[in-house]
Structure formats: structure tokens, C-alpha cells
């Protein structure tokens, strides 16, 4: 499919356009974060991801002119956290997707290309990792890493990456198994082309598209999983601009959410719309790339 036809088909799908509009909105918020929510603090020693707070009292404060989205427990500004949390979401989602994709690509490619005992060994390792429930395993590993490395983006991301690459490994393995016996691969082998060159130049480019489509859909899932870790206190440190942590501040006020609705609605809406945007765009690319789905319409 040519690029023009791909773009034309994409924009004929109203849900895909909605996802793209939402995604571009979040990109704009992330880029304009210093303008929309200017950091407050001493120049040179300021961490813009630290949410400013207006006191230390427990009861949340409703939206006001000074705090458009209100404040959380501990008087953290919700508007600032939502705006700068957009950058955190992109950092987490993209970095984790790239890391898991690369690990899965390497493992799956080696297993499929060489086959035999190499394939058996690597696939048994994949099955061991998949035997653990993904989020539960990530929570356990994050708690262990936090004791060693402390709270932060790194501990939660490492825990999720450690158990998130297996799906890509199995998918790319299956696609490479279907490609490696084609004539152009056999011809390259017969003239003595190195294995690495065959994989990188001939096999992977013709087998990676389904994996790329899946990766685009998993970005939102990783952000949601990381938000879950932050909600449980296993993600970023307290006061860091992260949507999951903003929601965690609402835990003690669940019985009074009718009065303090804003502490849950704004960060919750940000997570839902961000995940929805990636899922709609990824789903549209899947429909475009999969000829079986094209033919059924």
C-alpha cells in the first residue's frame, strides 16, 4: 500500500481521526507545558516536574482562579500535575515501548532465524516470564527495586519492561518463521551473506509491521500500568507530576467524592483520553495493514 493510499484510508475512518486529534492535543499540551503551567521556584535549582503546593492541609480545595482544577490532599495543584503529567506519560509510554520492542525483537528474531535448540531455549524463557501475571509481577519487582534504587520513573519502568517484552518476541518470531524460507532469503544465504545482514536487511523489514502496529497500541497500556504503580506508591516519588499519583491522593476521599469530584475527574479523564487516543490510532493502523480485515469490509 502506497503512503498516499494509507493516509487516505486512515482519514476515512472517523475513529482514527478522533484518536489522532486527541493525540495531537496531548502533544501540544506536552510541548506547551512551560507556557500552560509555568514552573514556580528558584531558577537553576527548579525541577519542573515537582508539583507546587499551596500549604499542607489535608482537605482538598475546589477549583478556583488560582487553582483551575483545585488541589489534592496536601494541597498539590491538580492543573499543574495534569499538564506536566502529560510529559511524564509520553516519556513513560514511548521509552517503555522502545525498550520492550527492542528486547522482543532481538529475542524473537534470533529464535526464529536459528530455530532448533536456540528457539526452544529462548521460547521456554519467554514462557517462564509469561507464566507470571504481568501487573502483579511488575508490582513485585518494582517493590524490590524501590528498596534498592528508591522511588522514581526508573524503578517502575524497569519493572514493567522486564515483563512486557515477551508479547513482541512471540509475535516477531511467528512472522519471521513465515518469511525466512522465502526465495530472496534463501538466495542471500546461498551467496554467503552474513546472518546479521540477512536478518537486518531482508527478514526484519518484511516481518516487523504487525509488531509495530501492536507497539503503537501498547503505549497507552504502559502508561496505564505505570499509573497503577504510582497509585500504589511504587512509581514516582510523592509530588512528582504523574497522573497515577494524582489519583492516589484521592484514596482517602472516596466517601466524599461527590463533594471533591475534581481530585479524581481531571487526572482520570487525562488517563482515559490518552489511552483511548493511542488505541484508536493503533487500531486504525492494524485495520489498514491487515489485508484480511480490509477484505471483510
Backbone bond lengths (Angstrom), bond angles and torsions (degrees), N, CA, C in turn:
res aa  C-N    CA-C-N  psi(-1)  N-CA   C-N-CA  omega(-1)  CA-C   N-CA-C  phi
1 X - - - 1.465 - - 1.521 109.46 -
2 X 1.339 116.77 128.81 1.453 120.79 179.60 1.526 110.61 -71.49
3 X 1.347 114.36 162.58 1.464 119.12 -178.42 1.527 111.11 -63.05
4 X 1.341 116.62 -40.54 1.470 120.01 179.78 1.530 111.19 -61.26
5 X 1.326 115.19 -44.80 1.456 118.93 -179.10 1.522 110.95 -66.63
6 X 1.343 116.29 -36.85 1.467 120.28 178.18 1.530 110.62 -61.85
7 X 1.346 115.95 -45.77 1.474 120.37 179.83 1.522 110.26 -64.10
8 X 1.335 116.90 -42.77 1.454 120.96 -179.45 1.528 111.01 -62.49
9 X 1.317 115.92 -43.57 1.466 120.00 179.45 1.525 110.90 -66.13
10 X 1.330 116.55 -38.42 1.466 120.60 179.89 1.524 111.01 -61.86
11 X 1.323 116.92 -46.19 1.460 120.31 -175.06 1.529 112.85 -77.98
12 X 1.315 117.61 -7.47 1.455 119.92 172.69 1.520 111.94 -80.22
13 X 1.300 116.44 -13.44 1.467 122.05 -179.52 1.524 108.91 -94.78
14 X 1.335 119.04 109.56 1.478 120.31 -176.41 1.526 112.85 -62.84
15 X 1.346 117.96 -33.62 1.457 119.89 178.82 1.522 110.93 -68.59
16 X 1.333 116.37 -36.17 1.462 119.89 177.02 1.526 110.70 -64.88
17 X 1.318 116.72 -41.08 1.467 120.90 178.34 1.524 109.92 -64.26
18 X 1.338 116.78 -41.63 1.463 120.14 177.20 1.521 110.67 -59.97
19 X 1.333 117.29 -44.85 1.461 120.77 178.61 1.507 111.83 -61.93
20 X 1.341 117.07 -41.06 1.462 120.44 179.41 1.523 111.59 -65.76
21 X 1.343 116.42 -40.50 1.468 120.11 178.38 1.527 110.44 -62.66
22 X 1.339 116.82 -44.73 1.456 120.18 177.80 1.519 110.97 -61.52
23 X 1.321 116.48 -42.43 1.455 120.69 -178.83 1.523 111.17 -64.38
24 X 1.332 116.59 -43.15 1.465 120.00 178.34 1.525 110.92 -65.32
25 X 1.335 116.81 -33.31 1.458 120.12 176.49 1.538 110.55 -62.33
26 X 1.340 116.60 -45.87 1.458 119.50 179.66 1.535 111.50 -67.35
27 X 1.331 116.84 -34.89 1.462 119.87 176.16 1.529 109.91 -62.25
28 X 1.333 116.64 -43.16 1.466 120.87 179.22 1.528 110.80 -63.48
29 X 1.335 116.97 -42.52 1.463 120.28 178.65 1.524 110.48 -62.33
30 X 1.338 117.34 -42.83 1.458 120.51 -179.71 1.527 111.55 -64.34
31 X 1.334 116.66 -42.28 1.468 119.77 -179.56 1.525 111.21 -67.97
32 X 1.323 116.21 -40.10 1.468 121.01 -175.14 1.526 113.01 -92.62
33 X 1.324 117.45 12.73 1.466 120.22 -178.39 1.530 113.48 -54.05
34 X 1.346 120.44 -43.73 1.479 118.93 178.47 1.508 113.89 -63.35
35 X 1.356 117.08 -22.73 1.468 120.90 178.57 1.525 110.48 -87.89
36 X 1.336 116.42 -42.60 1.463 120.54 -177.87 1.526 111.71 -71.17
37 X 1.321 116.57 -35.25 1.474 121.18 -179.75 1.523 108.50 -139.63
38 X 1.333 117.52 80.46 1.470 120.13 -176.74 1.524 111.30 -59.70
39 X 1.338 117.36 133.05 1.469 119.93 177.40 1.518 110.98 -61.81
40 X 1.319 115.01 146.84 1.459 121.49 -179.54 1.519 107.46 -117.92
41 X 1.325 116.82 127.39 1.459 120.17 178.20 1.507 110.53 154.49
42 X 1.313 114.61 -175.20 1.449 120.58 -177.35 1.522 110.06 -78.46
43 X 1.320 117.66 129.54 1.458 122.57 -177.48 1.537 109.96 -62.55
44 X 1.315 114.79 138.56 1.463 120.11 178.73 1.513 113.21 92.64
45 X 1.317 117.79 -24.66 1.465 120.35 179.18 1.529 110.50 -122.10
46 X 1.325 115.64 18.01 1.455 120.09 -173.78 1.521 110.99 -94.04
47 X 1.322 115.44 129.83 1.456 120.93 170.46 1.520 107.43 -100.54
48 X 1.322 118.64 107.96 1.474 120.24 -174.48 1.524 113.08 -64.14
49 X 1.329 117.39 -16.44 1.465 119.98 -179.45 1.532 112.39 -85.94
50 X 1.322 117.42 -2.58 1.459 120.61 174.24 1.525 108.79 -83.10
51 X 1.328 116.03 120.93 1.456 120.35 -177.51 1.527 109.48 -73.37
52 X 1.337 118.17 125.97 1.477 119.38 176.77 1.519 110.53 -66.43
53 X 1.318 115.83 149.44 1.462 120.24 179.40 1.510 109.71 -128.16
54 X 1.324 114.46 148.87 1.460 121.32 -176.23 1.520 108.71 -112.39
55 X 1.320 116.34 66.06 1.454 121.31 -178.46 1.520 110.90 106.57
56 X 1.345 115.22 -168.25 1.463 120.07 -175.87 1.529 112.38 -134.68
57 X 1.313 117.35 12.96 1.459 119.56 -177.64 1.527 110.23 -71.28
58 X 1.330 116.23 152.40 1.463 121.45 -174.91 1.523 113.61 -75.38
59 X 1.334 120.64 -47.14 1.470 119.84 -173.77 1.525 112.29 -63.45
60 X 1.334 118.35 130.55 1.474 120.55 175.78 1.521 110.97 -63.63
61 X 1.319 115.16 153.13 1.466 120.83 178.80 1.527 109.25 -108.98
62 X 1.331 118.48 138.16 1.472 121.59 -178.03 1.529 111.61 -68.47
63 X 1.332 116.82 166.44 1.477 120.36 178.58 1.521 111.45 -55.54
64 X 1.329 114.54 141.05 1.453 121.52 179.95 1.525 108.29 -146.51
65 X 1.314 116.28 -179.85 1.464 119.90 179.03 1.519 110.83 -64.77
66 X 1.321 116.57 -36.59 1.465 120.46 -179.62 1.519 111.59 -76.47
67 X 1.335 116.89 -35.66 1.468 122.13 -179.88 1.539 108.20 -126.05
68 X 1.346 117.67 90.98 1.483 120.80 -172.67 1.519 114.21 -57.40
69 X 1.329 118.34 -32.04 1.460 121.44 179.94 1.529 112.21 -104.21
70 X 1.322 117.10 5.26 1.453 120.94 -177.54 1.523 111.75 85.40
71 X 1.320 115.89 -172.55 1.468 121.76 178.99 1.526 109.71 -126.77
72 X 1.316 115.88 157.58 1.456 121.83 -179.98 1.524 110.22 -90.48
73 X 1.305 115.05 -175.61 1.460 120.31 167.50 1.521 108.38 -60.19
74 X 1.313 117.12 132.29 1.461 120.66 -174.21 1.509 113.28 85.25
75 X 1.344 117.05 4.07 1.464 124.26 172.73 1.528 114.22 64.70
76 X 1.333 117.06 34.75 1.460 120.62 171.16 1.527 109.13 -79.66
77 X 1.335 116.31 136.75 1.457 121.21 -176.43 1.532 110.25 -74.48
78 X 1.337 117.63 118.81 1.465 121.98 -175.67 1.529 110.68 -70.04
79 X 1.315 117.72 -41.06 1.467 120.34 -179.55 1.524 110.98 -58.29
80 X 1.310 116.93 -47.04 1.466 120.98 179.46 1.529 110.56 -61.98
81 X 1.327 116.46 -43.15 1.461 119.98 -179.76 1.510 112.88 -64.61
82 X 1.347 117.56 -37.77 1.468 120.58 179.03 1.526 110.65 -68.37
83 X 1.332 116.88 -43.53 1.468 120.41 -177.90 1.532 110.83 -65.23
84 X 1.325 117.53 -53.48 1.464 120.31 -178.49 1.531 111.21 -74.23
85 X 1.319 116.62 -22.68 1.460 119.30 174.49 1.523 112.15 -65.44
86 X 1.335 117.42 -21.61 1.463 120.66 175.10 1.519 110.52 -63.35
87 X 1.318 116.89 -41.25 1.470 119.69 176.54 1.524 110.97 -64.91
88 X 1.328 115.82 -40.95 1.463 119.01 177.43 1.520 111.05 -60.36
89 X 1.336 116.38 -41.62 1.465 120.57 -179.82 1.521 111.53 -61.75
90 X 1.328 117.42 -43.75 1.465 120.22 178.80 1.531 110.72 -66.10
91 X 1.327 116.81 -41.60 1.461 119.52 178.98 1.520 111.01 -60.45
92 X 1.315 115.83 -48.70 1.462 120.55 -178.28 1.528 110.84 -65.37
93 X 1.335 116.94 -50.37 1.454 120.24 -175.43 1.513 113.42 -63.38
94 X 1.319 117.09 -47.43 1.466 120.30 -176.82 1.520 111.21 -72.14
95 X 1.341 117.13 -45.29 1.467 119.78 -178.96 1.523 111.55 -62.04
96 X 1.322 117.09 -43.32 1.464 120.05 -179.53 1.522 111.31 -68.54
97 X 1.319 117.33 -38.39 1.459 119.94 179.21 1.525 111.09 -64.67
98 X 1.326 116.95 -43.77 1.470 120.46 178.44 1.524 110.52 -62.64
99 X 1.342 116.85 -44.21 1.467 120.31 -177.99 1.525 111.55 -64.91
100 X 1.325 117.10 -48.32 1.466 119.59 -178.98 1.527 111.28 -67.10
101 X 1.338 116.51 -36.09 1.463 120.02 179.49 1.522 111.07 -64.96
102 X 1.332 116.95 -42.90 1.458 120.34 -179.26 1.530 111.47 -65.61
103 X 1.343 116.49 -44.04 1.466 119.38 179.01 1.529 110.68 -63.36
104 X 1.320 116.41 -48.07 1.453 120.09 179.18 1.516 112.68 -62.65
105 X 1.331 116.74 -36.90 1.456 121.08 179.86 1.521 111.15 -65.00
106 X 1.329 116.58 -43.83 1.470 120.67 -179.80 1.529 110.49 -65.16
107 X 1.329 116.61 -50.05 1.467 120.62 -177.00 1.527 110.89 -64.31
108 X 1.339 116.91 -48.84 1.458 120.41 -178.25 1.512 112.90 -64.94
109 X 1.336 117.90 -37.86 1.459 121.22 -179.98 1.519 111.60 -66.18
110 X 1.321 116.56 -45.72 1.469 120.18 180.00 1.529 110.47 -63.89
111 X 1.330 116.51 -43.20 1.466 120.20 -179.11 1.519 111.24 -62.19
112 X 1.328 117.44 -45.34 1.462 120.56 -176.45 1.515 112.14 -73.04
113 X 1.323 117.88 -38.69 1.468 120.20 -174.61 1.529 112.10 -71.44
114 X 1.323 116.67 -44.14 1.467 119.87 -175.95 1.524 112.42 -87.73
115 X 1.351 117.40 -30.15 1.458 120.13 177.68 1.526 112.23 61.15
116 X 1.343 116.42 -159.12 1.463 121.69 176.52 1.506 113.34 58.15
117 X 1.336 115.64 -139.50 1.462 120.64 -176.69 1.522 111.88 -67.96
118 X 1.336 117.06 -28.60 1.471 119.77 178.00 1.529 109.67 -64.20
119 X 1.321 116.21 -46.31 1.458 121.51 177.89 1.520 111.01 -61.12
120 X 1.328 116.53 -45.90 1.460 121.05 -179.60 1.520 111.37 -60.14
121 X 1.323 116.90 -45.94 1.466 121.11 -178.51 1.522 111.94 -63.39
122 X 1.330 115.93 -49.21 1.465 119.44 -177.34 1.524 111.89 -66.65
123 X 1.319 117.77 -38.59 1.452 120.10 179.59 1.531 111.98 -70.27
124 X 1.327 117.37 -31.57 1.468 118.57 175.27 1.530 110.28 -67.97
125 X 1.331 116.69 -36.19 1.469 120.38 175.62 1.523 110.06 -63.72
126 X 1.334 116.24 -43.03 1.468 120.61 177.34 1.520 110.45 -59.17
127 X 1.320 117.37 -43.96 1.464 121.15 -178.84 1.527 111.74 -65.63
128 X 1.331 116.90 -33.76 1.467 119.74 176.87 1.528 109.83 -62.75
129 X 1.325 116.67 -45.27 1.467 120.02 179.01 1.523 111.33 -65.99
130 X 1.329 116.84 -37.55 1.463 119.85 -179.13 1.517 112.77 -75.43
131 X 1.326 117.33 -13.55 1.469 119.96 178.81 1.522 111.81 -68.69
132 X 1.337 116.93 -21.81 1.458 120.94 179.44 1.524 109.81 -91.69
133 X 1.317 118.76 135.22 1.470 120.47 173.38 1.522 110.03 -56.28
134 X 1.324 116.62 129.34 1.462 121.01 -169.04 1.529 113.07 -54.99
135 X 1.327 117.09 -57.26 1.459 119.87 -174.26 1.519 111.55 -68.89
136 X 1.340 117.58 -38.61 1.458 120.64 178.75 1.523 110.90 -63.39
137 X 1.337 116.81 -41.93 1.463 120.58 178.18 1.525 110.74 -65.20
138 X 1.337 116.85 -39.98 1.461 120.42 178.98 1.524 111.58 -65.86
139 X 1.327 117.20 -38.11 1.461 120.92 177.18 1.524 110.46 -62.46
140 X 1.329 116.53 -45.10 1.462 120.78 -179.48 1.523 111.29 -62.70
141 X 1.336 116.64 -48.48 1.464 120.13 -179.10 1.521 111.40 -66.11
142 X 1.317 117.10 -37.81 1.466 120.17 178.68 1.523 111.21 -63.06
143 X 1.334 116.77 -39.67 1.464 120.10 178.00 1.530 110.92 -64.16
144 X 1.337 116.49 -38.71 1.467 120.13 178.41 1.526 110.43 -67.70
145 X 1.328 117.04 -45.33 1.463 120.68 -179.00 1.520 111.82 -66.58
146 X 1.326 115.73 -33.97 1.464 119.01 -179.27 1.519 111.38 -63.22
147 X 1.328 116.52 -34.87 1.458 120.08 178.00 1.522 111.63 -65.81
148 X 1.342 116.60 -27.80 1.462 120.78 -178.99 1.525 112.79 -93.85
149 X 1.331 116.60 -42.51 1.463 121.43 -172.42 1.517 114.01 -105.04
150 X 1.341 117.69 -13.72 1.448 121.24 -176.15 1.518 111.47 84.36
151 X 1.325 115.95 173.67 1.465 120.29 -179.74 1.525 110.57 -72.74
152 X 1.321 115.25 153.00 1.452 120.37 177.36 1.511 111.30 156.89
153 X 1.331 115.28 173.95 1.449 120.19 178.89 1.525 111.59 -60.12
154 X 1.330 116.25 -37.53 1.459 120.53 -171.60 1.517 112.78 -63.11
155 X 1.335 117.46 -43.46 1.467 119.45 -175.54 1.518 111.28 -64.98
156 X 1.322 116.88 -46.10 1.462 119.73 179.36 1.512 112.43 -65.33
157 X 1.324 117.21 -39.16 1.453 120.58 -179.17 1.524 111.40 -67.93
158 X 1.338 117.44 -41.52 1.467 120.44 178.19 1.523 110.10 -60.83
159 X 1.331 116.60 -43.60 1.464 120.59 -178.63 1.522 111.60 -62.49
160 X 1.325 117.33 -41.13 1.463 120.45 -179.17 1.530 111.59 -73.93
161 X 1.336 117.02 -37.69 1.464 120.17 178.32 1.525 110.88 -65.06
162 X 1.338 116.51 -37.69 1.465 120.94 -176.64 1.519 112.42 -58.64
163 X 1.331 117.35 -28.89 1.465 120.14 -178.25 1.529 112.45 -117.29
164 X 1.326 117.37 8.40 1.459 119.99 -175.57 1.517 115.66 -104.21
165 X 1.331 118.77 -6.01 1.462 121.73 -174.11 1.526 113.40 -88.01
166 X 1.325 117.42 -14.13 1.460 120.35 -170.30 1.532 112.84 -66.03
167 X 1.320 117.64 -35.99 1.466 120.52 -179.83 1.524 110.73 -62.11
168 X 1.330 116.81 -42.83 1.460 120.46 178.33 1.529 110.86 -64.46
169 X 1.331 116.92 -39.40 1.464 120.50 -178.69 1.531 110.74 -60.91
170 X 1.318 116.63 -45.60 1.466 119.97 -178.98 1.523 111.55 -68.86
171 X 1.328 116.83 -38.60 1.460 120.34 -178.38 1.525 111.34 -67.40
172 X 1.327 117.21 -48.94 1.463 119.89 -178.29 1.523 110.37 -67.65
173 X 1.323 117.57 -31.46 1.463 120.51 177.02 1.533 110.10 -61.70
174 X 1.324 116.51 -46.91 1.457 119.77 -179.64 1.515 112.36 -62.47
175 X 1.336 116.71 -39.92 1.458 119.77 -179.05 1.528 111.55 -70.21
176 X 1.334 116.68 -37.18 1.465 119.48 179.03 1.525 110.86 -69.67
177 X 1.317 117.34 -35.71 1.467 119.82 176.40 1.531 111.18 -58.88
178 X 1.326 116.33 -32.43 1.465 120.31 179.50 1.524 112.39 -79.64
179 X 1.331 116.85 -17.48 1.467 120.63 -175.24 1.519 112.34 -101.92
180 X 1.321 118.42 -31.67 1.472 121.20 -166.47 1.530 113.93 -65.59
181 X 1.341 118.79 -18.01 1.463 120.95 179.83 1.534 113.10 -98.59
182 X 1.309 116.95 10.26 1.453 119.04 179.18 1.527 110.74 -74.98
183 X 1.330 115.34 161.79 1.456 120.78 -170.45 1.520 112.87 -60.10
184 X 1.345 117.45 -42.29 1.461 118.84 -176.21 1.528 111.85 -67.36
185 X 1.354 117.71 -29.17 1.465 120.39 176.09 1.527 110.00 -72.54
186 X 1.324 116.77 -44.45 1.465 120.54 178.48 1.524 111.06 -63.24
187 X 1.330 116.76 -37.05 1.464 120.18 178.17 1.527 110.89 -65.33
188 X 1.336 116.77 -41.17 1.463 119.77 178.45 1.525 111.36 -63.81
189 X 1.322 116.72 -39.36 1.459 120.17 177.59 1.534 110.74 -64.17
190 X 1.315 115.68 -42.00 1.464 119.62 -174.74 1.519 113.03 -65.58
191 X 1.330 117.64 -26.08 1.468 120.12 179.36 1.523 111.71 -95.44
192 X 1.328 117.18 7.01 1.452 120.76 172.88 1.510 116.26 86.48
193 X 1.321 117.62 20.84 1.471 119.83 176.86 1.527 108.96 -67.33
194 X 1.332 116.38 139.00 1.464 121.33 -177.77 1.525 110.98 -64.08
195 X 1.335 115.51 150.89 1.465 121.21 -177.85 1.521 111.81 -58.36
196 X 1.336 115.87 -43.86 1.464 119.11 -178.32 1.526 110.96 -61.62
197 X 1.312 116.65 -40.77 1.468 120.69 179.21 1.521 111.29 -65.38
198 X 1.329 116.28 -41.45 1.471 120.13 178.73 1.524 110.25 -61.85
199 X 1.336 116.21 -44.21 1.458 120.07 179.90 1.524 111.91 -62.99
200 X 1.327 116.14 -49.67 1.466 121.01 -172.37 1.527 112.13 -73.64
201 X 1.339 117.60 -38.33 1.463 120.36 -172.18 1.528 113.86 -97.31
202 X 1.329 117.29 -26.15 1.460 118.43 -172.01 1.535 113.72 -116.65
203 X 1.336 117.12 -39.26 1.457 118.87 -172.60 1.530 112.37 -91.39
204 X 1.325 116.36 -56.09 1.471 119.81 -174.95 1.532 112.53 -59.25
205 X 1.353 120.16 -45.53 1.475 118.59 179.35 1.529 113.89 -58.52
206 X 1.339 117.66 -26.31 1.462 120.96 -179.37 1.525 113.18 -94.53
207 X 1.332 117.18 -1.54 1.462 119.47 -176.81 1.516 113.50 -125.46
208 X 1.334 117.59 -3.36 1.461 119.81 -168.30 1.523 113.96 -91.25
209 X 1.334 118.38 -12.99 1.467 119.32 -172.55 1.533 113.35 -60.06
210 X 1.341 120.67 -45.62 1.472 118.62 176.84 1.526 113.09 -59.65
211 X 1.331 116.63 -34.54 1.461 120.51 179.24 1.525 110.75 -69.13
212 X 1.334 117.32 -39.53 1.467 121.13 177.74 1.521 110.76 -63.54
213 X 1.328 116.59 -42.08 1.466 120.37 178.69 1.524 110.25 -62.02
214 X 1.333 116.96 -44.62 1.463 120.39 177.64 1.522 110.84 -61.01
215 X 1.332 116.98 -41.12 1.468 120.77 -179.64 1.520 111.42 -61.37
216 X 1.331 117.25 -39.17 1.466 119.82 179.20 1.525 111.66 -63.95
217 X 1.333 116.54 -31.14 1.459 120.16 178.76 1.520 111.96 -80.45
218 X 1.340 117.15 -23.59 1.462 119.87 -176.24 1.523 113.26 -84.01
219 X 1.331 118.18 -12.34 1.464 120.06 -179.81 1.526 110.17 -57.85
220 X 1.320 116.23 -48.53 1.460 119.90 178.46 1.515 112.13 -62.39
221 X 1.334 117.29 -37.62 1.468 120.80 179.02 1.521 111.30 -62.52
222 X 1.339 116.61 -40.90 1.466 119.80 179.93 1.526 111.02 -66.28
223 X 1.324 116.39 -39.43 1.469 119.51 177.77 1.525 109.78 -62.74
224 X 1.326 116.66 -42.07 1.461 120.94 179.07 1.530 110.74 -64.52
225 X 1.331 117.45 -41.75 1.469 120.93 178.97 1.524 110.81 -65.25
226 X 1.324 116.83 -41.25 1.467 119.38 178.99 1.526 110.93 -66.58
227 X 1.326 116.13 -37.41 1.468 119.42 175.92 1.522 110.26 -61.26
228 X 1.349 116.34 -36.52 1.462 119.66 176.94 1.523 112.01 -63.56
229 X 1.343 116.49 -40.74 1.467 119.68 176.78 1.528 110.93 -63.60
230 X 1.323 116.35 -43.15 1.473 119.63 179.11 1.523 111.09 -63.96
231 X 1.327 116.81 -38.14 1.465 120.97 177.92 1.527 110.68 -60.09
232 X 1.329 116.45 -36.15 1.469 121.10 -179.79 1.527 112.63 -85.46
233 X 1.328 117.41 1.48 1.456 120.60 -179.79 1.510 113.88 83.53
234 X 1.338 117.95 17.32 1.461 122.04 -177.29 1.527 112.11 -112.97
235 X 1.328 116.77 11.82 1.455 120.36 179.58 1.515 110.99 -108.09
236 X 1.323 115.27 -117.80 1.458 120.50 -177.88 1.522 111.38 -74.84
237 X 1.335 114.54 162.74 1.457 119.33 177.77 1.527 110.44 -71.03
238 X 1.325 116.34 160.14 1.464 121.44 -177.21 1.527 109.98 -60.97
239 X 1.320 115.56 131.70 1.459 120.93 178.83 1.512 114.07 94.73
240 X 1.338 117.37 -1.51 1.462 120.50 179.15 1.528 108.90 -82.66
241 X 1.323 116.60 144.00 1.465 121.33 -177.62 1.520 109.83 -71.78
242 X 1.312 116.37 94.40 1.457 122.32 -179.52 1.524 107.46 -147.30
243 X 1.326 116.62 131.99 1.466 120.83 -174.69 1.522 111.70 -61.75
244 X 1.317 117.42 -40.31 1.462 120.04 -179.44 1.516 112.36 -61.85
245 X 1.328 115.95 -38.96 1.457 118.61 179.32 1.524 111.81 -70.46
246 X 1.334 117.11 -35.41 1.462 119.32 176.10 1.523 110.26 -59.10
247 X 1.337 116.42 -41.90 1.460 119.59 178.66 1.525 110.63 -66.67
248 X 1.333 117.38 -32.69 1.463 119.73 -179.60 1.531 111.78 -64.05
249 X 1.334 116.32 -27.03 1.464 119.28 177.93 1.528 112.01 -67.97
250 X 1.343 116.36 -14.38 1.464 119.97 -178.31 1.526 112.62 -89.52
251 X 1.328 118.05 -3.77 1.466 120.02 -173.42 1.522 112.73 -59.66
252 X 1.305 116.70 -40.98 1.464 120.02 -176.89 1.525 113.18 -77.75
253 X 1.337 116.92 -4.60 1.464 120.55 -174.95 1.521 112.16 -118.42
254 X 1.333 116.35 16.50 1.469 119.74 179.51 1.537 111.97 -58.63
255 X 1.332 120.00 -41.90 1.476 118.63 178.23 1.528 113.77 -63.38
256 X 1.340 116.09 -20.29 1.471 119.38 -177.49 1.524 111.81 -114.01
257 X 1.349 117.18 28.31 1.464 119.77 -177.32 1.522 112.40 -66.50
258 X 1.318 117.71 -25.50 1.462 119.12 176.94 1.526 110.55 -60.97
259 X 1.315 116.49 -31.82 1.464 121.03 179.11 1.521 111.57 -90.10
260 X 1.342 115.65 -38.40 1.476 120.35 -176.35 1.531 110.60 -109.72
261 X 1.319 117.44 44.75 1.460 122.82 -176.77 1.527 113.11 -58.35
262 X 1.316 117.81 -31.37 1.460 123.08 -172.03 1.533 112.39 -66.04
263 X 1.343 117.96 -25.52 1.464 119.07 -177.78 1.528 111.69 -72.10
264 X 1.327 116.80 -15.85 1.459 121.07 179.63 1.524 112.69 -111.36
265 X 1.322 117.17 -35.76 1.466 121.20 -172.12 1.527 112.10 -66.48
266 X 1.329 118.46 -47.38 1.471 120.21 -173.95 1.527 112.99 -67.72
267 X 1.332 119.57 -53.72 1.481 117.42 177.32 1.522 112.56 -66.39
268 X 1.346 117.53 -34.22 1.454 120.26 177.76 1.519 111.63 -63.68
269 X 1.340 116.83 -42.82 1.463 120.48 178.26 1.523 110.99 -64.00
270 X 1.334 117.22 -37.65 1.465 120.62 178.55 1.529 110.69 -61.61
271 X 1.336 117.35 -44.84 1.466 120.99 179.53 1.520 110.80 -63.91
272 X 1.329 116.95 -47.34 1.464 121.25 -177.06 1.530 110.86 -61.27
273 X 1.315 117.35 -46.10 1.460 120.90 -177.17 1.529 111.56 -70.15
274 X 1.330 116.81 -36.31 1.464 120.45 179.05 1.525 110.48 -65.38
275 X 1.326 116.36 -47.53 1.469 120.68 178.67 1.525 110.63 -64.37
276 X 1.329 116.59 -41.19 1.461 120.90 179.73 1.530 110.91 -61.50
277 X 1.334 116.77 -41.28 1.463 120.42 -179.03 1.525 111.33 -59.62
278 X 1.331 117.02 -48.54 1.464 120.07 -179.32 1.521 111.03 -66.43
279 X 1.315 117.91 -38.68 1.462 120.23 -179.84 1.530 111.78 -65.78
280 X 1.328 116.92 -40.91 1.465 119.77 179.59 1.524 111.54 -66.42
281 X 1.334 116.46 -43.06 1.467 119.70 179.34 1.525 110.35 -66.69
282 X 1.335 117.23 -45.32 1.459 120.40 179.42 1.510 112.43 -63.69
283 X 1.329 116.56 -39.24 1.463 120.36 179.08 1.519 110.82 -65.45
284 X 1.326 117.01 -37.01 1.463 120.28 178.13 1.523 110.99 -65.65
285 X 1.332 117.66 -42.84 1.461 120.71 178.10 1.527 110.97 -65.01
286 X 1.317 117.02 -35.58 1.462 119.61 177.07 1.523 110.86 -63.06
287 X 1.322 116.63 -44.01 1.464 120.52 179.01 1.524 111.51 -63.02
288 X 1.341 115.78 -36.97 1.465 119.67 -178.60 1.526 111.04 -71.26
289 X 1.337 116.39 -42.37 1.462 120.81 -174.96 1.516 113.90 -78.04
290 X 1.331 117.62 -23.51 1.465 120.66 -175.61 1.540 109.92 -92.93
291 X 1.332 118.50 107.10 1.470 119.90 -176.72 1.523 112.75 -64.06
292 X 1.326 118.26 -25.31 1.470 120.31 179.00 1.518 110.33 -65.63
293 X 1.354 116.82 -40.19 1.465 120.30 177.73 1.520 110.68 -70.95
294 X 1.339 116.22 -33.97 1.460 119.20 177.98 1.519 111.17 -63.48
295 X 1.323 115.53 -40.13 1.447 119.03 -176.70 1.510 113.82 -73.97
296 X 1.346 117.78 -19.91 1.452 121.35 -177.92 1.517 112.70 -84.42
297 X 1.329 116.43 -4.21 1.454 119.04 -175.97 1.516 111.04 -102.07
